[in-house]
Amino acid sequence: MAAILHSGRLSYGTHSQAFEKSLAKTIGSENILAVSGFNSAVTIALLTLGIGEGDEIIASPMSCLASTQPLLSTGAKVVWADVDPSLGTLCPDSVKARISPRTKLILQNHFCSIIGHADEITAIGRTKGIPVAEDVLEGFMGEYNGRPVGSLCDLSIISFSYVRLPQALEAAALYFADNALLEKARMHRDLGINREAFRLPDGEINPICDISINGLNAAINEIQGYIGCQSMADITKLTAKQRSNAAAWDVGTRLKPITNSKANFCYWVYPVLAEDKKAAMDYFKKQGYQASGVHISNHRYTVFGKQGEPQGALEFESKFFALPCGWWEDI
């Protein structure tokens, strides 16, 4: 760490680029871009897609507010589609019903690491010519039909915050299947700068290098990159431990675990459904386990505007809670 602080390059250097390469290897694509934070990653994604005032983004109300609040950053409107109450993830039929001429993005999240109808949602977007994004706030290292989460759709937004695996001091990453969009996102990340043309051979700023697009100062720093690399070195082993913990919960609890035969969850938490949610949560809390509902349906928040009551989300919320499943636990 001292070497980084005295290196003379604290932003997007050796460790940051090594972190990007480790992420690329994990998701099976070089089209990955590390950024300084999840909010910035969301904003960069929207800028790259040209989403702004008057446009609509279809999203799930069963999400972390950290995922949905940044969607408002460029002036777009969030339109809630309902969820499959057995999974807590987007319902394909509800997504179809919410599409309008103003729809510019469909965002599907892996709620509490649950992977839902990923292929069906992606197919809807491709049929309609609408890009589909993955919100990978809580699902990194999951798999769907043998493919890694983070590369299932047209783009993905991935979190590496303090409570994620891997963690990199609130860093995040963007994946774009399209190379041109990836390069545009890179410029949005770096203040609209084309790094190859911005400086002259002597290091001075090139006066004829234009800045033509809006951008953020959102490059990942070297400390984030270093910690991310250390976390990635053990990620396969730690994810295996979480899946082992989930298998132990499968045996040890009589509750209904949430599963998808097409998916292999990373088990950020162990997701279950209970007819009497409060009684079940109270039971586990008395046993010393921090049972939690984790998130509530975001349709309640007036910042998104009133859009009615999503019945699938409310049904899911009434039954869902999570048990601890992290790699540090011995279940």
C-alpha positions in Angstrom: 0.0 0.0 0.0 2.9 2.4 0.8 4.3 1.7 -2.6 1.0 2.9 -4.2 0.9 6.1 -2.2 4.5 6.9 -3.2 4.1 5.8 -6.8 3.1 9.1 -8.3 0.1 7.5 -10.0 -2.9 7.0 -7.8 -5.6 6.9 -10.5 -6.1 4.0 -13.0 -2.6 2.5 -12.9 -1.1 -0.9 -12.7 -3.4 -2.3 -10.0 -6.6 -0.8 -11.5 -5.8 -2.3 -14.9 -5.0 -5.7 -13.3 -8.3 -5.6 -11.6 -10.1 -5.0 -14.9 -8.2 -8.0 -16.4 -9.3 -10.3 -13.6 -12.9 -9.2 -14.0 -12.7 -9.8 -17.7 -11.4 -13.3 -17.2 -14.2 -14.1 -14.7 -17.0 -12.9 -17.0 -15.4 -14.2 -20.2 -15.1 -10.9 -22.0 -12.5 -8.1 -22.4 -15.3 -5.6 -22.6 -15.2 -4.5 -19.0 -14.5 -1.1 -17.6 -13.8 -0.4 -13.9 -15.1 2.8 -12.4 -14.9 4.5 -9.0 -18.5 3.8 -7.8 -21.8 2.2 -8.6 -23.7 5.6 -8.9 -21.1 6.7 -11.4 -21.4 3.4 -13.3 -25.2 3.8 -13.6 -24.9 7.4 -14.8 -22.2 6.5 -17.3 -24.4 3.6 -18.7 -27.3 6.0 -19.2 -25.1 8.7 -20.8 -23.6 6.1 -23.1 -27.0 4.9 -24.2 -28.2 8.5 -24.7 -30.9 8.2 -22.1 -32.2 11.5 -20.7 -35.2 13.7 -20.1 -38.5 12.1 -21.2 -37.1 8.6 -21.7 -38.3 5.6 -19.7 -36.4 2.8 -18.0 -38.3 -0.3 -17.0 -37.0 -1.7 -13.7 -38.0 -3.9 -10.8 -39.4 -2.3 -7.7 -37.9 -5.2 -5.7 -34.4 -3.7 -5.8 -32.0 -2.0 -3.5 -32.5 1.8 -3.5 -28.8 2.0 -4.4 -29.7 0.5 -7.8 -32.8 2.5 -8.6 -32.2 6.0 -7.3 -29.2 6.6 -9.7 -31.5 5.8 -12.6 -32.9 9.3 -12.1 -29.5 11.0 -12.6 -30.0 12.0 -16.3 -33.7 12.9 -16.0 -35.2 9.6 -17.2 -38.4 8.2 -15.6 -38.3 4.8 -13.9 -41.3 2.6 -14.8 -42.0 -0.3 -12.5 -42.7 -3.7 -14.0 -44.0 -6.3 -11.6 -42.1 -9.3 -10.3 -42.6 -13.0 -10.3 -43.7 -13.6 -6.7 -41.9 -16.9 -6.6 -38.5 -15.4 -7.4 -38.6 -11.6 -6.7 -37.2 -10.8 -10.2 -38.9 -9.3 -13.2 -42.0 -10.9 -14.7 -41.6 -11.1 -18.5 -45.3 -10.5 -19.1 -45.3 -7.4 -16.9 -42.2 -6.1 -18.8 -44.0 -6.5 -22.1 -47.0 -4.6 -20.8 -45.0 -1.7 -19.6 -43.1 -1.0 -22.9 -43.9 2.3 -24.5 -42.4 4.3 -27.4 -40.4 6.1 -24.7 -38.8 2.9 -23.3 -35.1 3.2 -23.8 -33.8 0.5 -21.4 -34.9 -2.6 -19.5 -33.0 -3.2 -16.3 -33.2 -6.6 -14.7 -31.7 -7.1 -11.3 -30.5 -10.3 -9.6 -32.4 -9.6 -6.4 -30.4 -10.7 -3.3 -28.4 -12.9 -5.8 -31.5 -14.6 -7.2 -31.3 -15.0 -11.0 -34.7 -15.0 -12.6 -36.1 -15.0 -16.1 -32.8 -13.7 -17.7 -33.2 -15.1 -21.2 -36.9 -14.2 -21.5 -36.3 -10.6 -20.5 -33.3 -10.3 -22.9 -35.4 -11.8 -25.7 -38.1 -9.2 -25.1 -35.6 -6.4 -25.4 -34.1 -7.8 -28.6 -37.5 -8.3 -30.2 -38.4 -4.7 -29.4 -35.0 -3.2 -30.2 -34.5 -2.1 -26.6 -31.2 -2.7 -24.8 -31.4 -4.9 -21.7 -29.0 -4.3 -18.7 -28.1 -6.5 -15.8 -28.1 -4.9 -12.3 -25.4 -6.9 -10.6 -25.5 -5.2 -7.3 -25.7 -8.5 -5.4 -25.2 -11.3 -7.9 -21.6 -11.4 -9.1 -20.2 -14.9 -9.5 -23.6 -16.3 -10.2 -24.2 -18.4 -13.3 -27.2 -18.8 -15.7 -27.3 -21.7 -18.2 -23.5 -22.0 -17.7 -22.8 -18.4 -18.4 -21.4 -15.9 -15.8 -23.6 -13.2 -14.4 -22.4 -9.9 -15.8 -22.3 -11.0 -19.4 -25.9 -12.2 -19.9 -27.3 -9.0 -21.6 -26.3 -6.1 -23.7 -24.6 -4.4 -20.7 -24.2 -4.9 -17.0 -23.5 -2.7 -14.0 -21.6 -4.5 -11.3 -21.0 -3.4 -7.7 -17.8 -4.0 -5.6 -18.9 -2.2 -2.4 -17.9 -3.1 1.2 -20.7 -5.7 1.5 -20.2 -7.4 -1.9 -17.9 -10.1 -3.1 -15.4 -9.1 -4.4 -15.1 -5.8 -2.7 -13.0 -2.9 -3.8 -13.9 0.1 -1.6 -17.1 1.0 -3.4 -15.7 0.5 -6.9 -17.9 -0.8 -9.7 -17.6 -2.0 -13.3 -19.5 -1.7 -16.6 -19.8 -4.4 -19.3 -20.9 -3.6 -22.8 -21.3 -6.3 -25.4 -20.9 -3.7 -28.2 -17.3 -2.4 -28.6 -18.3 1.0 -29.8 -20.5 1.6 -26.7 -17.7 0.4 -24.5 -15.3 3.0 -25.9 -18.0 5.7 -25.6 -18.5 4.6 -21.9 -14.7 4.9 -21.4 -14.8 8.5 -22.6 -17.9 9.3 -20.4 -15.9 7.8 -17.4 -12.9 10.0 -18.2 -14.5 13.5 -18.5 -15.2 13.0 -22.2 -11.5 12.7 -22.9 -9.9 10.4 -25.6 -6.8 9.5 -23.6 -4.9 8.5 -26.8 -5.2 12.0 -28.2 -5.4 14.2 -25.1 -1.7 14.7 -24.5 1.2 15.5 -26.8 4.4 13.4 -26.7 6.0 15.8 -24.2 3.1 15.3 -21.8 1.4 18.6 -22.4 -2.4 18.8 -23.2 -3.1 18.8 -26.9 -4.9 22.0 -27.7 -6.6 20.5 -30.8 -8.0 17.5 -28.9 -11.7 18.4 -28.6 -14.0 17.4 -25.7 -17.3 16.8 -27.4 -19.3 14.7 -24.9 -20.3 15.1 -21.3 -18.3 13.0 -18.8 -17.5 12.2 -15.2 -14.2 12.0 -13.3 -14.9 8.4 -12.4 -11.8 6.4 -13.0 -11.0 3.7 -10.4 -8.1 4.6 -8.1 -5.1 2.4 -7.4 -6.1 1.5 -3.8 -9.5 0.3 -5.1 -7.7 -1.7 -7.8 -5.2 -3.2 -5.3 -7.9 -4.3 -2.9 -10.0 -5.6 -5.8 -7.2 -7.7 -7.0 -6.6 -9.2 -3.6 -10.3 -10.0 -3.3 -10.5 -11.5 -6.8 -7.6 -13.8 -5.9 -9.8 -15.7 -3.5 -13.2 -15.2 -5.1 -13.6 -18.8 -6.4 -12.9 -20.3 -3.0 -15.1 -17.8 -1.2 -18.0 -18.2 -3.5 -17.7 -22.0 -3.1 -17.9 -21.5 0.7 -21.1 -19.4 0.3 -22.6 -22.2 -1.9 -21.6 -24.7 0.8 -23.3 -22.6 3.4 -26.5 -22.6 1.2 -26.4 -26.3 0.9 -26.2 -26.5 4.7 -29.3 -24.3 5.0 -31.1 -26.5 2.5 -30.7 -29.4 4.9 -31.2 -27.4 8.1 -34.3 -25.3 7.5 -37.9 -26.4 6.6 -38.6 -23.2 4.8 -38.9 -22.9 1.1 -35.6 -21.8 -0.5 -35.8 -19.8 -3.7 -34.2 -21.7 -6.6 -34.0 -21.6 -10.3 -33.1 -24.8 -12.1 -31.3 -22.8 -14.8 -29.1 -20.9 -12.3 -26.3 -21.3 -9.8 -26.6 -18.4 -7.3 -23.6 -16.9 -5.7 -25.6 -16.8 -2.4 -24.8 -13.3 -1.3 -27.6 -14.3 1.1 -29.7 -17.4 1.5 -33.2 -16.5 0.1 -36.3 -18.1 1.4 -40.1 -17.7 1.4 -42.3 -18.2 4.5 -46.1 -18.0 4.8 -45.6 -16.4 8.3 -42.6 -14.2 7.6 -42.4 -12.5 11.0 -42.7 -15.6 13.0 -40.0 -17.3 10.9 -37.6 -14.3 11.2 -38.2 -14.0 14.9 -37.3 -17.7 15.3 -34.0 -17.4 13.5 -33.1 -14.2 15.3 -33.6 -16.0 18.6 -31.2 -18.6 17.3 -28.6 -15.9 16.8 -29.0 -15.5 13.0 -29.6 -12.1 11.5 -32.7 -12.8 9.4 -33.7 -9.8 7.3 -36.2 -8.7 4.6 -33.1 -6.9 3.1 -35.1 -4.5 0.8 -38.7 -3.3 0.4 -40.5 -2.6 -2.8 -39.3 0.8 -4.1 -42.7 1.7 -5.6 -43.4 3.3 -2.2 -40.9 6.1 -2.7 -42.5 9.2 -4.1 -39.3 10.3 -5.8 -40.2 7.8 -8.6 -43.8 9.1 -8.9 -47.0 7.2 -8.1 -47.5 4.2 -10.3 -49.9 1.9 -8.5 -49.4 -1.2 -6.4 -47.3 -4.0 -7.9 -49.2 -7.1 -6.6 -46.4 -9.6 -7.4 -43.9 -7.5 -5.6 -46.2 -7.0 -2.6 -46.8 -10.8 -2.4 -43.1 -11.6 -2.7 -42.2 -9.0 0.0 -44.8 -10.4 2.4 -43.0 -13.8 2.3 -39.4 -13.2 1.5 -36.5 -12.9 3.9 -32.8 -13.8 3.8 -30.5 -15.8 6.1 -26.8 -15.1 6.4 -24.7 -17.1 3.9 -21.5 -15.2 3.6 -18.1 -16.9 3.3 -17.2 -15.9 6.9 -20.2 -17.9 8.3 -20.0 -21.6 9.3 -23.6 -22.9 8.9 
